[in-house]
């Protein structure tokens, strides 16, 4: 059987390894190079990524969006509501 101090020391080592691994993963994920497209050396190379016609607006031709599981609209709810309103008319 292991002593309490041996178990505590083992948990400390495991905790440090997990913390180190987590920080490494977070550092990699938070790297700006993951989210920015690679741009060419000239304006012609980047026209597929950046829209230069509107300089005061976010220039990227794509968007990144995310929703949580609870916010997805149920399909067909709008159509069902239209049918109910249509049927309610006199």
PEFEN-V801902 format. One record per pair of residues at least 24 apart in sequence whose ideal C-beta (glycine too) atoms are under 7 Angstrom apart, sorted by the first residue. I is the first residue (numbers start at 0). J is the second residue. Records with the same first field share a line. If there is no record, write none. Layout:
I->J ; J
//
This chain:
none
//
